[in-house]
């Protein structure tokens, strides 16, 4: 895991490369390199910030040339199955993943992406074919932003780097801002919060021809399938999930530096921890958990249960900042996130990653993706009910609802203030958007008429959920020079989960049924079959209503950037805030989001056209 920056310009500019290495030094504290090559009509400049994870020697320094010298790569990420691929590249067992990747690309070009099991964003210069390929992994775990101006193309791991290095000011993308404010979405599309900056689409290669006018071609290498395997037996499915998940964890433990795991006390992170124990032994597994002193906001009982039952070393991180400390931490998280944050859990993750770095863990495994694969969120029960009703399955519908009611799992946790974001009519009539937001068109986030439940899972994987999660986990971890790995986003496991019939995921009043069955022999029943798992909770609602109220009022004043620019209507926003403070039916994110946006705008105002 590293950072990359580059350009394709008519004139060389090494100063940009060295400045990029300084700006993104947090992504690669172990080294930096630059290279400029004249190919065709253009100069290609590559900068690389190195976080040493696999092959710590100078032989893995980047930018890296192929053995022939005809190709150069600047690579951010990890190829977990590089050892299995090494022989195809004519390499021995001592080669690191970057060497394996550049040689495979030299031999086979972009088609090699289908063989890769990993996370990545890379720039690959092919001097012979006079092309530059920008590639991103299947789920966008690693970021790659692109700006195309009149003088050429710039690309970078972080948006703030482009804002600093590209000449001139940027216009805001009001569609993206509307999705964030009105619908709670981050990274719904490949557009960024800046109008002229986009991201390479996950699962694709963006190829630039270095002759003529820099013709741009998009080549897709992976598309998920929504076709269920109706002949698959539940017991067989459970065994396949168990086998693939264990192998995914095994591959993601490949590292030449210490590895830890985020443990929340829920089934997903606990399952990863159990598989790590199988591979490494309990004495080599360290867990990292956020805990709180606030009643109802602490998961240490379940965390301690997992740690003690598996015999692993637990590291508890108290996330209990004062209101003033929390505000400063929020500003730091907004800075690192490359756009406003939508929830204080981003800050909790930033603190966890700081602790990981302090304890010497440069690689941390996380359970993101499991809810999307195995229908763990409450909303999936509602979506499944909609599908059954739409399909006229009037026998299964009441039976399914009754099972969840009797089980007391997700329906008891239903909240209208959260659920209304899935109603298009609500999104179209958000109460406080200003006149500048007239161009904003709400995007569908519920179950559309043409969608099956599996289609909606893919929608979460590609648009409404996973892109936001991978975005903030990358930024908060890399702010501390720590690499996040996500076993549930192994493409083999994803493809299997999408093939499973709905009743293998939502069964007998349980979400994630097949996953629970797959790991029930590894964990205590109180973990595998727990009903009440929450996300990490914190006092953000109380801070917004009480301790932060003076500064919220200041940031919501008429001369604030969000109000002066017409993004929000001052009077309507403050009416919503007053209702929120009086415990009206206003979701905390409806207040947190514009507050966070104002923080981001104030930090970046000198580079924006407002």
Rosetta blueprint (number, residue, H / E / L):
1 X L
2 X E
3 X E
4 X E
5 X E
6 X E
7 X E
8 X E
9 X E
10 X L
11 X L
12 X L
13 X L
14 X H
15 X H
16 X H
17 X H
18 X H
19 X H
20 X H
21 X H
22 X H
23 X H
24 X L
25 X H
26 X H
27 X H
28 X L
29 X E
30 X L
31 X E
32 X E
33 X E
34 X E
35 X E
36 X E
37 X E
38 X E
39 X E
40 X L
41 X L
42 X E
43 X E
44 X E
45 X E
46 X E
47 X E
48 X E
49 X E
50 X E
51 X L
52 X L
53 X L
54 X L
55 X L
56 X L
57 X L
58 X H
59 X H
60 X H
61 X L
62 X L
63 X L
64 X E
65 X E
66 X L
67 X L
68 X L
69 X L
70 X L
71 X E
72 X E
73 X E
74 X E
75 X E
76 X E
77 X E
78 X E
79 X E
80 X L
81 X L
82 X H
83 X H
84 X H
85 X H
86 X H
87 X H
88 X H
89 X H
90 X L
91 X L
92 X L
93 X L
94 X L
95 X L
96 X L
97 X H
98 X H
99 X H
100 X H
101 X H
102 X H
103 X H
104 X H
105 X H
106 X H
107 X H
108 X H
109 X H
110 X H
111 X H
112 X H
113 X H
114 X H
115 X H
116 X L
117 X L
118 X E
119 X E
120 X E
121 X E
122 X E
123 X E
124 X E
125 X E
126 X E
127 X L
128 X L
129 X L
130 X L
131 X E
132 X E
133 X E
134 X E
135 X E
136 X E
137 X L
138 X L
139 X L
140 X L
141 X L
142 X L
143 X L
144 X L
145 X E
146 X E
147 X E
148 X E
149 X E
150 X L
151 X L
152 X E
153 X E
154 X E
155 X E
156 X E
157 X L
158 X L
159 X H
160 X H
161 X H
162 X H
163 X H
164 X H
165 X H
166 X L
167 X L
168 X L
169 X L
170 X E
171 X E
172 X E
173 X L
174 X H
175 X H
176 X H
177 X H
178 X H
179 X H
180 X H
181 X H
182 X H
183 X H
184 X L
185 X L
186 X L
187 X L
188 X L
189 X L
190 X L
191 X E
192 X L
193 X L
194 X E
195 X L
196 X L
197 X E
198 X E
199 X E
200 X L
201 X L
202 X L
203 X L
204 X E
205 X E
206 X E
207 X E
208 X E
209 X E
210 X L
211 X L
212 X L
213 X L
214 X L
215 X L
216 X E
217 X E
218 X E
219 X E
220 X E
221 X L
222 X L
223 X L
224 X L
225 X L
226 X L
227 X L
228 X L
229 X L
230 X L
231 X L
232 X L
233 X L
234 X H
235 X H
236 X H
237 X H
238 X H
239 X H
240 X H
241 X H
242 X H
243 X H
244 X H
245 X H
246 X H
247 X H
248 X H
249 X H
250 X H
251 X H
252 X L
253 X L
254 X L
255 X L
256 X L
257 X L
258 X L
259 X E
260 X E
261 X E
262 X E
263 X L
264 X L
265 X L
266 X L
267 X H
268 X H
269 X H
270 X H
271 X H
272 X H
273 X H
274 X H
275 X H
276 X H
277 X H
278 X H
279 X H
280 X H
281 X L
282 X H
283 X H
284 X H
285 X L
286 X E
287 X E
288 X E
289 X E
290 X E
291 X E
292 X L
293 X L
294 X L
295 X L
296 X L
297 X L
298 X L
299 X L
300 X H
301 X H
302 X H
303 X H
304 X H
305 X H
306 X H
307 X H
308 X H
309 X H
310 X H
311 X L
312 X L
313 X E
314 X E
315 X E
316 X E
317 X E
318 X E
319 X L
320 X L
321 X L
322 X L
323 X H
324 X H
325 X H
326 X H
327 X H
328 X H
329 X H
330 X H
331 X H
332 X H
333 X H
334 X H
335 X H
336 X H
337 X H
338 X L
339 X L
340 X L
341 X L
342 X L
343 X L
344 X L
345 X H
346 X H
347 X H
348 X H
349 X H
350 X H
351 X H
352 X H
353 X H
354 X H
355 X H
356 X H
357 X H
358 X H
359 X L
360 X L
361 X L
362 X L
363 X E
364 X E
365 X E
366 X E
367 X L
368 X L
369 X L
370 X H
371 X H
372 X H
373 X H
374 X H
375 X L
376 X L
377 X L
378 X H
379 X H
380 X H
381 X H
382 X H
383 X H
384 X H
385 X H
386 X H
387 X H
388 X H
389 X H
390 X H
391 X L
392 X L
393 X L
394 X L
395 X L
396 X H
397 X H
398 X H
399 X H
400 X H
401 X H
402 X H
403 X H
404 X H
405 X H
406 X H
407 X H
408 X L
409 X L
410 X L
411 X H
412 X H
413 X H
414 X L
415 X L
416 X H
417 X H
418 X H
419 X H
420 X H
421 X H
422 X H
423 X L
424 X H
425 X H
426 X H
427 X H
428 X H
429 X L
430 X L
431 X L
432 X L
433 X E
434 X L
435 X H
436 X H
437 X H
438 X H
439 X H
440 X L
441 X L
442 X L
443 X L
444 X L
445 X L
446 X L
447 X L
448 X L
449 X L
450 X L
451 X L
452 X L
453 X H
454 X H
455 X H
456 X H
457 X H
458 X H
459 X H
460 X H
461 X H
462 X H
463 X H
464 X H
465 X L
466 X H
467 X H
468 X H
469 X H
470 X H
471 X H
472 X H
473 X H
474 X H
475 X H
476 X H
477 X H
478 X H
479 X L
480 X L
481 X L
482 X L
483 X E
484 X E
485 X E
486 X E
487 X H
488 X H
489 X H
490 X L
491 X H
492 X H
493 X H
494 X H
495 X H
496 X H
497 X H
498 X H
499 X H
500 X L
501 X L
502 X H
503 X H
504 X H
505 X H
506 X L
507 X E
508 X L
509 X L
510 X E
511 X L
512 X L
513 X H
514 X H
515 X H
516 X H
517 X H
518 X H
519 X H
520 X L
521 X L
522 X L
523 X L
524 X L
525 X H
526 X H
527 X H
528 X H
529 X L
530 X L
531 X L
532 X L
533 X L
534 X L
535 X L
536 X L
537 X L
538 X L
539 X L
540 X H
541 X H
542 X H
543 X H
544 X H
545 X H
546 X L
547 X L
548 X L
549 X H
550 X H
551 X H
552 X H
553 X H
554 X H
555 X H
556 X L
557 X L
558 X L
559 X L
560 X L
561 X H
562 X H
563 X H
564 X H
565 X L
566 X L
567 X L
568 X E
569 X L
570 X H
571 X H
572 X H
573 X H
574 X H
575 X H
576 X H
577 X H
578 X H
579 X H
580 X H
581 X H
582 X L
583 X L
584 X L
585 X L
586 X L
587 X L
588 X L
589 X H
590 X H
591 X H
592 X H
593 X H
594 X H
595 X H
596 X H
597 X H
598 X H
599 X H
600 X H
601 X H
602 X H
603 X H
604 X H
605 X H
606 X H
607 X H
608 X E
609 X E
610 X L
